[in-house]
Amino acid sequence: MGYIGATVTVWTAGDGTPERLVWNRRRYRVSDTPTLLELDWAAITHPPSGPPIWRFQGTDEQGSTRVFDVRHIDATDEWWLLRAYD
């Protein structure tokens, strides 16, 4: 686990839900139900600004599975990989 901070390619459904991701030259298909991360508002003093973070499990063509946290940046029309978990 760790902060990645890299741009990735993400394909989404019509409602914006992630379906596929390409990272580090590997293609992952979403293999669970993507979830919008909710913040613990009581733990912070100022609400964060910015787009939501999606968390989902992805499985590559070899069967390796990871969990990804991604965020779409509207200003640049890019997706950022925030974290990847083995």
PDB file with SEQRES, HELIX, SHEET and CRYST1 records, atoms N, CA, C and O in Angstrom:
SEQRES   1 A   86  MET GLY TYR ILE GLY ALA THR VAL THR VAL TRP THR ALA          
SEQRES   2 A   86  GLY ASP GLY THR PRO GLU ARG LEU VAL TRP ASN ARG ARG          
SEQRES   3 A   86  ARG TYR ARG VAL SER ASP THR PRO THR LEU LEU GLU LEU          
SEQRES   4 A   86  ASP TRP ALA ALA ILE THR HIS PRO PRO SER GLY PRO PRO          
SEQRES   5 A   86  ILE TRP ARG PHE GLN GLY THR ASP GLU GLN GLY SER THR          
SEQRES   6 A   86  ARG VAL PHE ASP VAL ARG HIS ILE ASP ALA THR ASP GLU          
SEQRES   7 A   86  TRP TRP LEU LEU ARG ALA TYR ASP                              
HELIX    1 AA1 TRP A   41  ALA A   43  5                                   3    
SHEET    1 AA1 8 THR A  35  LEU A  36  0                                        
SHEET    2 AA1 8 ILE A  53  ASP A  60 -1                                        
SHEET    3 AA1 8 ARG A  26  VAL A  30 -1                                        
SHEET    4 AA1 8 PRO A  18  TRP A  23 -1                                        
SHEET    5 AA1 8 TYR A   3  THR A  12 -1                                        
SHEET    6 AA1 8 GLU A  78  TYR A  85 -1                                        
SHEET    7 AA1 8 THR A  65  ILE A  73 -1                                        
SHEET    8 AA1 8 ILE A  53  ASP A  60 -1                                        
CRYST1    1.000    1.000    1.000  90.00  90.00  90.00 P 1           1          
ATOM      1  N   MET A   1       0.842  -1.169   0.000  1.00  0.00           N  
ATOM      2  CA  MET A   1       0.000   0.000   0.000  1.00  0.00           C  
ATOM      3  C   MET A   1       0.889   1.234   0.000  1.00  0.00           C  
ATOM      4  O   MET A   1       1.988   1.234   0.555  1.00  0.00           O  
ATOM      5  N   GLY A   2       0.393   2.266  -0.626  1.00  0.00           N  
ATOM      6  CA  GLY A   2       1.130   3.500  -0.609  1.00  0.00           C  
ATOM      7  C   GLY A   2       0.515   4.510  -1.536  1.00  0.00           C  
ATOM      8  O   GLY A   2      -0.348   4.182  -2.351  1.00  0.00           O  
ATOM      9  N   TYR A   3       0.957   5.728  -1.410  1.00  0.00           N  
ATOM     10  CA  TYR A   3       0.483   6.788  -2.287  1.00  0.00           C  
ATOM     11  C   TYR A   3       1.165   6.631  -3.620  1.00  0.00           C  
ATOM     12  O   TYR A   3       2.390   6.535  -3.696  1.00  0.00           O  
ATOM     13  N   ILE A   4       0.377   6.605  -4.666  1.00  0.00           N  
ATOM     14  CA  ILE A   4       0.926   6.423  -6.000  1.00  0.00           C  
ATOM     15  C   ILE A   4       1.030   7.766  -6.724  1.00  0.00           C  
ATOM     16  O   ILE A   4       2.113   8.149  -7.166  1.00  0.00           O  
ATOM     17  N   GLY A   5      -0.093   8.483  -6.846  1.00  0.00           N  
ATOM     18  CA  GLY A   5      -0.080   9.791  -7.490  1.00  0.00           C  
ATOM     19  C   GLY A   5       0.263   9.758  -8.960  1.00  0.00           C  
ATOM     20  O   GLY A   5       0.920  10.672  -9.460  1.00  0.00           O  
ATOM     21  N   ALA A   6      -0.167   8.723  -9.666  1.00  0.00           N  
ATOM     22  CA  ALA A   6       0.121   8.595 -11.088  1.00  0.00           C  
ATOM     23  C   ALA A   6      -1.165   8.731 -11.892  1.00  0.00           C  
ATOM     24  O   ALA A   6      -2.251   8.410 -11.410  1.00  0.00           O  
ATOM     25  N   THR A   7      -1.027   9.210 -13.118  1.00  0.00           N  
ATOM     26  CA  THR A   7      -2.204   9.220 -13.993  1.00  0.00           C  
ATOM     27  C   THR A   7      -2.428   7.813 -14.516  1.00  0.00           C  
ATOM     28  O   THR A   7      -1.484   7.067 -14.775  1.00  0.00           O  
ATOM     29  N   VAL A   8      -3.699   7.471 -14.666  1.00  0.00           N  
ATOM     30  CA  VAL A   8      -4.097   6.166 -15.186  1.00  0.00           C  
ATOM     31  C   VAL A   8      -5.223   6.384 -16.195  1.00  0.00           C  
ATOM     32  O   VAL A   8      -5.821   7.457 -16.260  1.00  0.00           O  
ATOM     33  N   THR A   9      -5.493   5.355 -16.968  1.00  0.00           N  
ATOM     34  CA  THR A   9      -6.620   5.387 -17.883  1.00  0.00           C  
ATOM     35  C   THR A   9      -7.756   4.601 -17.254  1.00  0.00           C  
ATOM     36  O   THR A   9      -7.577   3.455 -16.839  1.00  0.00           O  
ATOM     37  N   VAL A  10      -8.928   5.223 -17.184  1.00  0.00           N  
ATOM     38  CA  VAL A  10     -10.096   4.580 -16.583  1.00  0.00           C  
ATOM     39  C   VAL A  10     -11.257   4.673 -17.564  1.00  0.00           C  
ATOM     40  O   VAL A  10     -11.535   5.740 -18.112  1.00  0.00           O  
ATOM     41  N   TRP A  11     -11.933   3.545 -17.781  1.00  0.00           N  
ATOM     42  CA  TRP A  11     -13.165   3.518 -18.548  1.00  0.00           C  
ATOM     43  C   TRP A  11     -14.308   3.452 -17.552  1.00  0.00           C  
ATOM     44  O   TRP A  11     -14.227   2.752 -16.542  1.00  0.00           O  
ATOM     45  N   THR A  12     -15.369   4.182 -17.842  1.00  0.00           N  
ATOM     46  CA  THR A  12     -16.492   4.227 -16.917  1.00  0.00           C  
ATOM     47  C   THR A  12     -17.799   3.849 -17.615  1.00  0.00           C  
ATOM     48  O   THR A  12     -17.910   3.890 -18.841  1.00  0.00           O  
ATOM     49  N   ALA A  13     -18.770   3.483 -16.803  1.00  0.00           N  
ATOM     50  CA  ALA A  13     -20.133   3.258 -17.286  1.00  0.00           C  
ATOM     51  C   ALA A  13     -20.784   4.614 -17.515  1.00  0.00           C  
ATOM     52  O   ALA A  13     -20.190   5.645 -17.199  1.00  0.00           O  
ATOM     53  N   GLY A  14     -21.978   4.625 -18.051  1.00  0.00           N  
ATOM     54  CA  GLY A  14     -22.692   5.865 -18.326  1.00  0.00           C  
ATOM     55  C   GLY A  14     -22.911   6.732 -17.101  1.00  0.00           C  
ATOM     56  O   GLY A  14     -23.024   7.953 -17.217  1.00  0.00           O  
ATOM     57  N   ASP A  15     -22.974   6.112 -15.920  1.00  0.00           N  
ATOM     58  CA  ASP A  15     -23.184   6.876 -14.687  1.00  0.00           C  
ATOM     59  C   ASP A  15     -21.884   7.315 -14.022  1.00  0.00           C  
ATOM     60  O   ASP A  15     -21.904   7.884 -12.930  1.00  0.00           O  
ATOM     61  N   GLY A  16     -20.739   7.049 -14.686  1.00  0.00           N  
ATOM     62  CA  GLY A  16     -19.438   7.462 -14.145  1.00  0.00           C  
ATOM     63  C   GLY A  16     -18.753   6.432 -13.272  1.00  0.00           C  
ATOM     64  O   GLY A  16     -17.662   6.685 -12.761  1.00  0.00           O  
ATOM     65  N   THR A  17     -19.370   5.272 -13.089  1.00  0.00           N  
ATOM     66  CA  THR A  17     -18.786   4.211 -12.276  1.00  0.00           C  
ATOM     67  C   THR A  17     -17.633   3.543 -13.034  1.00  0.00           C  
ATOM     68  O   THR A  17     -17.812   3.155 -14.188  1.00  0.00           O  
ATOM     69  N   PRO A  18     -16.446   3.399 -12.410  1.00  0.00           N  
ATOM     70  CA  PRO A  18     -15.318   2.758 -13.092  1.00  0.00           C  
ATOM     71  C   PRO A  18     -15.618   1.313 -13.493  1.00  0.00           C  
ATOM     72  O   PRO A  18     -16.246   0.562 -12.746  1.00  0.00           O  
ATOM     73  N   GLU A  19     -15.149   0.939 -14.704  1.00  0.00           N  
ATOM     74  CA  GLU A  19     -15.306  -0.425 -15.209  1.00  0.00           C  
ATOM     75  C   GLU A  19     -13.969  -1.098 -15.506  1.00  0.00           C  
ATOM     76  O   GLU A  19     -13.811  -2.300 -15.293  1.00  0.00           O  
ATOM     77  N   ARG A  20     -13.005  -0.314 -16.001  1.00  0.00           N  
ATOM     78  CA  ARG A  20     -11.677  -0.843 -16.335  1.00  0.00           C  
ATOM     79  C   ARG A  20     -10.633   0.205 -16.006  1.00  0.00           C  
ATOM     80  O   ARG A  20     -10.930   1.398 -15.928  1.00  0.00           O  
ATOM     81  N   LEU A  21      -9.400  -0.258 -15.812  1.00  0.00           N  
ATOM     82  CA  LEU A  21      -8.290   0.641 -15.489  1.00  0.00           C  
ATOM     83  C   LEU A  21      -7.028   0.083 -16.127  1.00  0.00           C  
ATOM     84  O   LEU A  21      -6.811  -1.128 -16.132  1.00  0.00           O  
ATOM     85  N   VAL A  22      -6.197   0.971 -16.667  1.00  0.00           N  
ATOM     86  CA  VAL A  22      -4.869   0.575 -17.141  1.00  0.00           C  
ATOM     87  C   VAL A  22      -3.854   1.339 -16.311  1.00  0.00           C  
ATOM     88  O   VAL A  22      -3.870   2.568 -16.241  1.00  0.00           O  
ATOM     89  N   TRP A  23      -2.970   0.574 -15.685  1.00  0.00           N  
ATOM     90  CA  TRP A  23      -1.913   1.145 -14.847  1.00  0.00           C  
ATOM     91  C   TRP A  23      -0.660   0.293 -15.008  1.00  0.00           C  
ATOM     92  O   TRP A  23      -0.722  -0.935 -14.958  1.00  0.00           O  
ATOM     93  N   ASN A  24       0.459   0.947 -15.198  1.00  0.00           N  
ATOM     94  CA  ASN A  24       1.736   0.252 -15.300  1.00  0.00           C  
ATOM     95  C   ASN A  24       1.701  -0.805 -16.414  1.00  0.00           C  
ATOM     96  O   ASN A  24       2.225  -1.908 -16.260  1.00  0.00           O  
ATOM     97  N   ARG A  25       1.071  -0.440 -17.537  1.00  0.00           N  
ATOM     98  CA  ARG A  25       0.941  -1.290 -18.719  1.00  0.00           C  
ATOM     99  C   ARG A  25       0.141  -2.565 -18.477  1.00  0.00           C  
ATOM    100  O   ARG A  25       0.263  -3.528 -19.235  1.00  0.00           O  
ATOM    101  N   ARG A  26      -0.677  -2.578 -17.428  1.00  0.00           N  
ATOM    102  CA  ARG A  26      -1.539  -3.731 -17.150  1.00  0.00           C  
ATOM    103  C   ARG A  26      -2.989  -3.275 -17.144  1.00  0.00           C  
ATOM    104  O   ARG A  26      -3.319  -2.217 -16.608  1.00  0.00           O  
ATOM    105  N   ARG A  27      -3.845  -4.084 -17.746  1.00  0.00           N  
ATOM    106  CA  ARG A  27      -5.270  -3.768 -17.788  1.00  0.00           C  
ATOM    107  C   ARG A  27      -5.992  -4.552 -16.697  1.00  0.00           C  
ATOM    108  O   ARG A  27      -5.837  -5.767 -16.571  1.00  0.00           O  
ATOM    109  N   TYR A  28      -6.775  -3.833 -15.921  1.00  0.00           N  
ATOM    110  CA  TYR A  28      -7.562  -4.433 -14.843  1.00  0.00           C  
ATOM    111  C   TYR A  28      -9.036  -4.217 -15.136  1.00  0.00           C  
ATOM    112  O   TYR A  28      -9.449  -3.117 -15.505  1.00  0.00           O  
ATOM    113  N   ARG A  29      -9.819  -5.258 -14.973  1.00  0.00           N  
ATOM    114  CA  ARG A  29     -11.274  -5.139 -15.050  1.00  0.00           C  
ATOM    115  C   ARG A  29     -11.808  -5.054 -13.632  1.00  0.00           C  
ATOM    116  O   ARG A  29     -11.363  -5.786 -12.748  1.00  0.00           O  
ATOM    117  N   VAL A  30     -12.755  -4.167 -13.417  1.00  0.00           N  
ATOM    118  CA  VAL A  30     -13.363  -4.048 -12.098  1.00  0.00           C  
ATOM    119  C   VAL A  30     -14.079  -5.354 -11.791  1.00  0.00           C  
ATOM    120  O   VAL A  30     -14.932  -5.802 -12.558  1.00  0.00           O  
ATOM    121  N   SER A  31     -13.725  -5.964 -10.660  1.00  0.00           N  
ATOM    122  CA  SER A  31     -14.255  -7.283 -10.315  1.00  0.00           C  
ATOM    123  C   SER A  31     -15.065  -7.261  -9.027  1.00  0.00           C  
ATOM    124  O   SER A  31     -15.239  -8.295  -8.382  1.00  0.00           O  
ATOM    125  N   ASP A  32     -15.556  -6.098  -8.654  1.00  0.00           N  
ATOM    126  CA  ASP A  32     -16.490  -5.959  -7.534  1.00  0.00           C  
ATOM    127  C   ASP A  32     -17.338  -4.725  -7.796  1.00  0.00           C  
ATOM    128  O   ASP A  32     -17.309  -4.180  -8.899  1.00  0.00           O  
ATOM    129  N   THR A  33     -18.077  -4.286  -6.819  1.00  0.00           N  
ATOM    130  CA  THR A  33     -18.889  -3.085  -6.974  1.00  0.00           C  
ATOM    131  C   THR A  33     -18.088  -1.869  -6.508  1.00  0.00           C  
ATOM    132  O   THR A  33     -17.753  -1.781  -5.327  1.00  0.00           O  
ATOM    133  N   PRO A  34     -17.771  -0.928  -7.404  1.00  0.00           N  
ATOM    134  CA  PRO A  34     -17.035   0.270  -6.996  1.00  0.00           C  
ATOM    135  C   PRO A  34     -17.815   1.053  -5.937  1.00  0.00           C  
ATOM    136  O   PRO A  34     -19.044   1.120  -5.972  1.00  0.00           O  
ATOM    137  N   THR A  35     -17.076   1.641  -5.000  1.00  0.00           N  
ATOM    138  CA  THR A  35     -17.691   2.399  -3.919  1.00  0.00           C  
ATOM    139  C   THR A  35     -17.108   3.797  -3.874  1.00  0.00           C  
ATOM    140  O   THR A  35     -15.906   3.993  -4.054  1.00  0.00           O  
ATOM    141  N   LEU A  36     -17.980   4.767  -3.631  1.00  0.00           N  
ATOM    142  CA  LEU A  36     -17.500   6.119  -3.373  1.00  0.00           C  
ATOM    143  C   LEU A  36     -17.057   6.177  -1.923  1.00  0.00           C  
ATOM    144  O   LEU A  36     -17.815   5.808  -1.026  1.00  0.00           O  
ATOM    145  N   LEU A  37     -15.845   6.633  -1.686  1.00  0.00           N  
ATOM    146  CA  LEU A  37     -15.357   6.716  -0.312  1.00  0.00           C  
ATOM    147  C   LEU A  37     -16.035   7.865   0.403  1.00  0.00           C  
ATOM    148  O   LEU A  37     -16.160   8.965  -0.135  1.00  0.00           O  
ATOM    149  N   GLU A  38     -16.465   7.600   1.607  1.00  0.00           N  
ATOM    150  CA  GLU A  38     -17.082   8.635   2.422  1.00  0.00           C  
ATOM    151  C   GLU A  38     -16.081   9.090   3.456  1.00  0.00           C  
ATOM    152  O   GLU A  38     -15.314   8.290   3.992  1.00  0.00           O  
ATOM    153  N   LEU A  39     -16.094  10.369   3.732  1.00  0.00           N  
ATOM    154  CA  LEU A  39     -15.160  10.933   4.693  1.00  0.00           C  
ATOM    155  C   LEU A  39     -15.766  10.941   6.083  1.00  0.00           C  
ATOM    156  O   LEU A  39     -16.984  11.020   6.242  1.00  0.00           O  
ATOM    157  N   ASP A  40     -14.919  10.859   7.071  1.00  0.00           N  
ATOM    158  CA  ASP A  40     -15.352  11.002   8.454  1.00  0.00           C  
ATOM    159  C   ASP A  40     -15.360  12.495   8.771  1.00  0.00           C  
ATOM    160  O   ASP A  40     -14.344  13.056   9.179  1.00  0.00           O  
ATOM    161  N   TRP A  41     -16.521  13.136   8.580  1.00  0.00           N  
ATOM    162  CA  TRP A  41     -16.620  14.586   8.732  1.00  0.00           C  
ATOM    163  C   TRP A  41     -16.288  15.041  10.149  1.00  0.00           C  
ATOM    164  O   TRP A  41     -15.849  16.176  10.337  1.00  0.00           O  
ATOM    165  N   ALA A  42     -16.484  14.193  11.138  1.00  0.00           N  
ATOM    166  CA  ALA A  42     -16.190  14.583  12.523  1.00  0.00           C  
ATOM    167  C   ALA A  42     -14.689  14.686  12.766  1.00  0.00           C  
ATOM    168  O   ALA A  42     -14.256  15.339  13.715  1.00  0.00           O  
ATOM    169  N   ALA A  43     -13.895  14.044  11.911  1.00  0.00           N  
ATOM    170  CA  ALA A  43     -12.454  14.002  12.135  1.00  0.00           C  
ATOM    171  C   ALA A  43     -11.714  15.168  11.488  1.00  0.00           C  
ATOM    172  O   ALA A  43     -10.515  15.341  11.704  1.00  0.00           O  
ATOM    173  N   ILE A  44     -12.424  15.966  10.697  1.00  0.00           N  
ATOM    174  CA  ILE A  44     -11.742  17.074  10.027  1.00  0.00           C  
ATOM    175  C   ILE A  44     -12.459  18.383  10.334  1.00  0.00           C  
ATOM    176  O   ILE A  44     -13.650  18.396  10.645  1.00  0.00           O  
ATOM    177  N   THR A  45     -11.729  19.461  10.242  1.00  0.00           N  
ATOM    178  CA  THR A  45     -12.323  20.762  10.555  1.00  0.00           C  
ATOM    179  C   THR A  45     -12.846  21.483   9.321  1.00  0.00           C  
ATOM    180  O   THR A  45     -13.739  22.323   9.429  1.00  0.00           O  
ATOM    181  N   HIS A  46     -12.300  21.164   8.145  1.00  0.00           N  
ATOM    182  CA  HIS A  46     -12.750  21.794   6.912  1.00  0.00           C  
ATOM    183  C   HIS A  46     -13.051  20.710   5.883  1.00  0.00           C  
ATOM    184  O   HIS A  46     -12.198  19.864   5.614  1.00  0.00           O  
ATOM    185  N   PRO A  47     -14.240  20.721   5.308  1.00  0.00           N  
ATOM    186  CA  PRO A  47     -14.545  19.724   4.284  1.00  0.00           C  
ATOM    187  C   PRO A  47     -13.602  19.869   3.097  1.00  0.00           C  
ATOM    188  O   PRO A  47     -13.312  20.990   2.681  1.00  0.00           O  
ATOM    189  N   PRO A  48     -13.123  18.771   2.549  1.00  0.00           N  
ATOM    190  CA  PRO A  48     -12.220  18.844   1.399  1.00  0.00           C  
ATOM    191  C   PRO A  48     -12.967  19.269   0.149  1.00  0.00           C  
ATOM    192  O   PRO A  48     -14.159  19.003  -0.005  1.00  0.00           O  
ATOM    193  N   SER A  49     -12.252  19.928  -0.731  1.00  0.00           N  
ATOM    194  CA  SER A  49     -12.842  20.255  -2.017  1.00  0.00           C  
ATOM    195  C   SER A  49     -12.290  19.272  -3.034  1.00  0.00           C  
ATOM    196  O   SER A  49     -11.226  18.686  -2.839  1.00  0.00           O  
ATOM    197  N   GLY A  50     -13.011  19.106  -4.093  1.00  0.00           N  
ATOM    198  CA  GLY A  50     -12.524  18.224  -5.133  1.00  0.00           C  
ATOM    199  C   GLY A  50     -13.483  17.085  -5.396  1.00  0.00           C  
ATOM    200  O   GLY A  50     -14.435  16.860  -4.649  1.00  0.00           O  
ATOM    201  N   PRO A  51     -13.212  16.378  -6.465  1.00  0.00           N  
ATOM    202  CA  PRO A  51     -14.082  15.285  -6.874  1.00  0.00           C  
ATOM    203  C   PRO A  51     -13.993  14.096  -5.923  1.00  0.00           C  
ATOM    204  O   PRO A  51     -13.039  13.982  -5.154  1.00  0.00           O  
ATOM    205  N   PRO A  52     -14.977  13.224  -5.976  1.00  0.00           N  
ATOM    206  CA  PRO A  52     -14.987  12.056  -5.094  1.00  0.00           C  
ATOM    207  C   PRO A  52     -13.905  11.046  -5.460  1.00  0.00           C  
ATOM    208  O   PRO A  52     -13.345  11.074  -6.556  1.00  0.00           O  
ATOM    209  N   ILE A  53     -13.633  10.170  -4.529  1.00  0.00           N  
ATOM    210  CA  ILE A  53     -12.666   9.088  -4.728  1.00  0.00           C  
ATOM    211  C   ILE A  53     -13.436   7.780  -4.849  1.00  0.00           C  
ATOM    212  O   ILE A  53     -14.298   7.473  -4.026  1.00  0.00           O  
ATOM    213  N   TRP A  54     -13.112   7.016  -5.887  1.00  0.00           N  
ATOM    214  CA  TRP A  54     -13.700   5.698  -6.078  1.00  0.00           C  
ATOM    215  C   TRP A  54     -12.734   4.637  -5.570  1.00  0.00           C  
ATOM    216  O   TRP A  54     -11.526   4.747  -5.779  1.00  0.00           O  
ATOM    217  N   ARG A  55     -13.251   3.617  -4.908  1.00  0.00           N  
ATOM    218  CA  ARG A  55     -12.453   2.447  -4.510  1.00  0.00           C  
ATOM    219  C   ARG A  55     -13.089   1.219  -5.144  1.00  0.00           C  
ATOM    220  O   ARG A  55     -14.304   1.026  -5.088  1.00  0.00           O  
ATOM    221  N   PHE A  56     -12.234   0.387  -5.751  1.00  0.00           N  
ATOM    222  CA  PHE A  56     -12.741  -0.846  -6.360  1.00  0.00           C  
ATOM    223  C   PHE A  56     -11.621  -1.873  -6.463  1.00  0.00           C  
ATOM    224  O   PHE A  56     -10.435  -1.549  -6.417  1.00  0.00           O  
ATOM    225  N   GLN A  57     -12.040  -3.101  -6.602  1.00  0.00           N  
ATOM    226  CA  GLN A  57     -11.109  -4.205  -6.821  1.00  0.00           C  
ATOM    227  C   GLN A  57     -10.992  -4.419  -8.321  1.00  0.00           C  
ATOM    228  O   GLN A  57     -11.995  -4.417  -9.035  1.00  0.00           O  
ATOM    229  N   GLY A  58      -9.762  -4.603  -8.799  1.00  0.00           N  
ATOM    230  CA  GLY A  58      -9.528  -4.885 -10.206  1.00  0.00           C  
ATOM    231  C   GLY A  58      -8.710  -6.150 -10.359  1.00  0.00           C  
ATOM    232  O   GLY A  58      -7.818  -6.428  -9.557  1.00  0.00           O  
ATOM    233  N   THR A  59      -9.019  -6.918 -11.397  1.00  0.00           N  
ATOM    234  CA  THR A  59      -8.313  -8.164 -11.674  1.00  0.00           C  
ATOM    235  C   THR A  59      -7.719  -8.083 -13.073  1.00  0.00           C  
ATOM    236  O   THR A  59      -8.411  -7.729 -14.027  1.00  0.00           O  
ATOM    237  N   ASP A  60      -6.417  -8.416 -13.197  1.00  0.00           N  
ATOM    238  CA  ASP A  60      -5.774  -8.351 -14.507  1.00  0.00           C  
ATOM    239  C   ASP A  60      -5.957  -9.671 -15.249  1.00  0.00           C  
ATOM    240  O   ASP A  60      -6.592 -10.596 -14.743  1.00  0.00           O  
ATOM    241  N   GLU A  61      -5.396  -9.750 -16.452  1.00  0.00           N  
ATOM    242  CA  GLU A  61      -5.575 -10.926 -17.315  1.00  0.00           C  
ATOM    243  C   GLU A  61      -4.913 -12.181 -16.761  1.00  0.00           C  
ATOM    244  O   GLU A  61      -5.282 -13.293 -17.140  1.00  0.00           O  
ATOM    245  N   GLN A  62      -3.933 -12.014 -15.859  1.00  0.00           N  
ATOM    246  CA  GLN A  62      -3.270 -13.166 -15.246  1.00  0.00           C  
ATOM    247  C   GLN A  62      -3.967 -13.607 -13.957  1.00  0.00           C  
ATOM    248  O   GLN A  62      -3.568 -14.602 -13.352  1.00  0.00           O  
ATOM    249  N   GLY A  63      -4.994 -12.883 -13.533  1.00  0.00           N  
ATOM    250  CA  GLY A  63      -5.730 -13.241 -12.328  1.00  0.00           C  
ATOM    251  C   GLY A  63      -5.254 -12.541 -11.064  1.00  0.00           C  
ATOM    252  O   GLY A  63      -5.766 -12.814  -9.978  1.00  0.00           O  
ATOM    253  N   SER A  64      -4.272 -11.634 -11.189  1.00  0.00           N  
ATOM    254  CA  SER A  64      -3.813 -10.869 -10.025  1.00  0.00           C  
ATOM    255  C   SER A  64      -4.853  -9.809  -9.681  1.00  0.00           C  
ATOM    256  O   SER A  64      -5.398  -9.146 -10.563  1.00  0.00           O  
ATOM    257  N   THR A  65      -5.119  -9.661  -8.393  1.00  0.00           N  
ATOM    258  CA  THR A  65      -6.148  -8.736  -7.938  1.00  0.00           C  
ATOM    259  C   THR A  65      -5.541  -7.676  -7.034  1.00  0.00           C  
ATOM    260  O   THR A  65      -4.687  -7.973  -6.199  1.00  0.00           O  
ATOM    261  N   ARG A  66      -5.983  -6.447  -7.204  1.00  0.00           N  
ATOM    262  CA  ARG A  66      -5.580  -5.316  -6.370  1.00  0.00           C  
ATOM    263  C   ARG A  66      -6.818  -4.477  -6.074  1.00  0.00           C  
ATOM    264  O   ARG A  66      -7.846  -4.597  -6.740  1.00  0.00           O  
ATOM    265  N   VAL A  67      -6.695  -3.632  -5.067  1.00  0.00           N  
ATOM    266  CA  VAL A  67      -7.731  -2.648  -4.766  1.00  0.00           C  
ATOM    267  C   VAL A  67      -7.154  -1.284  -5.107  1.00  0.00           C  
ATOM    268  O   VAL A  67      -6.014  -0.976  -4.758  1.00  0.00           O  
ATOM    269  N   PHE A  68      -7.948  -0.469  -5.791  1.00  0.00           N  
ATOM    270  CA  PHE A  68      -7.497   0.838  -6.269  1.00  0.00           C  
ATOM    271  C   PHE A  68      -8.363   1.952  -5.702  1.00  0.00           C  
ATOM    272  O   PHE A  68      -9.573   1.788  -5.543  1.00  0.00           O  
ATOM    273  N   ASP A  69      -7.739   3.088  -5.397  1.00  0.00           N  
ATOM    274  CA  ASP A  69      -8.427   4.331  -5.083  1.00  0.00           C  
ATOM    275  C   ASP A  69      -8.083   5.299  -6.203  1.00  0.00           C  
ATOM    276  O   ASP A  69      -6.912   5.612  -6.415  1.00  0.00           O  
ATOM    277  N   VAL A  70      -9.108   5.781  -6.933  1.00  0.00           N  
ATOM    278  CA  VAL A  70      -8.875   6.687  -8.056  1.00  0.00           C  
ATOM    279  C   VAL A  70      -9.770   7.911  -7.932  1.00  0.00           C  
ATOM    280  O   VAL A  70     -10.820   7.879  -7.290  1.00  0.00           O  
ATOM    281  N   ARG A  71      -9.325   8.984  -8.562  1.00  0.00           N  
ATOM    282  CA  ARG A  71     -10.091  10.242  -8.566  1.00  0.00           C  
ATOM    283  C   ARG A  71      -9.982  10.865  -9.948  1.00  0.00           C  
ATOM    284  O   ARG A  71      -8.899  10.915 -10.531  1.00  0.00           O  
ATOM    285  N   HIS A  72     -11.115  11.345 -10.475  1.00  0.00           N  
ATOM    286  CA  HIS A  72     -11.114  12.046 -11.759  1.00  0.00           C  
ATOM    287  C   HIS A  72     -10.896  13.532 -11.505  1.00  0.00           C  
ATOM    288  O   HIS A  72     -11.570  14.136 -10.671  1.00  0.00           O  
ATOM    289  N   ILE A  73      -9.955  14.109 -12.226  1.00  0.00           N  
ATOM    290  CA  ILE A  73      -9.656  15.532 -12.121  1.00  0.00           C  
ATOM    291  C   ILE A  73     -10.306  16.227 -13.322  1.00  0.00           C  
ATOM    292  O   ILE A  73      -9.824  16.119 -14.449  1.00  0.00           O  
ATOM    293  N   ASP A  74     -11.393  16.932 -13.068  1.00  0.00           N  
ATOM    294  CA  ASP A  74     -12.160  17.549 -14.153  1.00  0.00           C  
ATOM    295  C   ASP A  74     -11.356  18.591 -14.927  1.00  0.00           C  
ATOM    296  O   ASP A  74     -11.466  18.672 -16.151  1.00  0.00           O  
ATOM    297  N   ALA A  75     -10.557  19.380 -14.234  1.00  0.00           N  
ATOM    298  CA  ALA A  75      -9.826  20.483 -14.876  1.00  0.00           C  
ATOM    299  C   ALA A  75      -8.896  19.990 -15.980  1.00  0.00           C  
ATOM    300  O   ALA A  75      -8.719  20.669 -16.991  1.00  0.00           O  
ATOM    301  N   THR A  76      -8.306  18.822 -15.795  1.00  0.00           N  
ATOM    302  CA  THR A  76      -7.370  18.277 -16.787  1.00  0.00           C  
ATOM    303  C   THR A  76      -7.931  17.062 -17.505  1.00  0.00           C  
ATOM    304  O   THR A  76      -7.290  16.522 -18.407  1.00  0.00           O  
ATOM    305  N   ASP A  77      -9.130  16.626 -17.113  1.00  0.00           N  
ATOM    306  CA  ASP A  77      -9.773  15.432 -17.658  1.00  0.00           C  
ATOM    307  C   ASP A  77      -8.860  14.205 -17.549  1.00  0.00           C  
ATOM    308  O   ASP A  77      -8.723  13.422 -18.489  1.00  0.00           O  
ATOM    309  N   GLU A  78      -8.240  14.065 -16.363  1.00  0.00           N  
ATOM    310  CA  GLU A  78      -7.358  12.930 -16.087  1.00  0.00           C  
ATOM    311  C   GLU A  78      -7.878  12.162 -14.880  1.00  0.00           C  
ATOM    312  O   GLU A  78      -8.592  12.701 -14.035  1.00  0.00           O  
ATOM    313  N   TRP A  79      -7.503  10.901 -14.824  1.00  0.00           N  
ATOM    314  CA  TRP A  79      -7.750  10.077 -13.645  1.00  0.00           C  
ATOM    315  C   TRP A  79      -6.432   9.905 -12.906  1.00  0.00           C  
ATOM    316  O   TRP A  79      -5.394   9.650 -13.517  1.00  0.00           O  
ATOM    317  N   TRP A  80      -6.482  10.046 -11.587  1.00  0.00           N  
ATOM    318  CA  TRP A  80      -5.307   9.859 -10.747  1.00  0.00           C  
ATOM    319  C   TRP A  80      -5.468   8.615  -9.908  1.00  0.00           C  
ATOM    320  O   TRP A  80      -6.504   8.406  -9.277  1.00  0.00           O  
ATOM    321  N   LEU A  81      -4.434   7.785  -9.905  1.00  0.00           N  
ATOM    322  CA  LEU A  81      -4.380   6.646  -9.002  1.00  0.00           C  
ATOM    323  C   LEU A  81      -3.796   7.151  -7.687  1.00  0.00           C  
ATOM    324  O   LEU A  81      -2.626   7.526  -7.617  1.00  0.00           O  
ATOM    325  N   LEU A  82      -4.616   7.155  -6.662  1.00  0.00           N  
ATOM    326  CA  LEU A  82      -4.159   7.657  -5.360  1.00  0.00           C  
ATOM    327  C   LEU A  82      -3.465   6.565  -4.555  1.00  0.00           C  
ATOM    328  O   LEU A  82      -2.435   6.808  -3.925  1.00  0.00           O  
ATOM    329  N   ARG A  83      -4.029   5.371  -4.577  1.00  0.00           N  
ATOM    330  CA  ARG A  83      -3.442   4.250  -3.835  1.00  0.00           C  
ATOM    331  C   ARG A  83      -3.770   2.945  -4.538  1.00  0.00           C  
ATOM    332  O   ARG A  83      -4.793   2.821  -5.212  1.00  0.00           O  
ATOM    333  N   ALA A  84      -2.882   1.976  -4.369  1.00  0.00           N  
ATOM    334  CA  ALA A  84      -3.119   0.613  -4.836  1.00  0.00           C  
ATOM    335  C   ALA A  84      -2.739  -0.324  -3.703  1.00  0.00           C  
ATOM    336  O   ALA A  84      -1.689  -0.171  -3.081  1.00  0.00           O  
ATOM    337  N   TYR A  85      -3.596  -1.285  -3.446  1.00  0.00           N  
ATOM    338  CA  TYR A  85      -3.384  -2.247  -2.363  1.00  0.00           C  
ATOM    339  C   TYR A  85      -3.250  -3.645  -2.964  1.00  0.00           C  
ATOM    340  O   TYR A  85      -4.043  -4.038  -3.820  1.00  0.00           O  
ATOM    341  N   ASP A  86      -2.250  -4.387  -2.516  1.00  0.00           N  
ATOM    342  CA  ASP A  86      -2.089  -5.781  -2.968  1.00  0.00           C  
ATOM    343  C   ASP A  86      -3.046  -6.686  -2.260  1.00  0.00           C  
ATOM    344  O   ASP A  86      -3.057  -7.891  -2.510  1.00  0.00           O  
TER     345      ASP A  86                                                      
END                                                                             
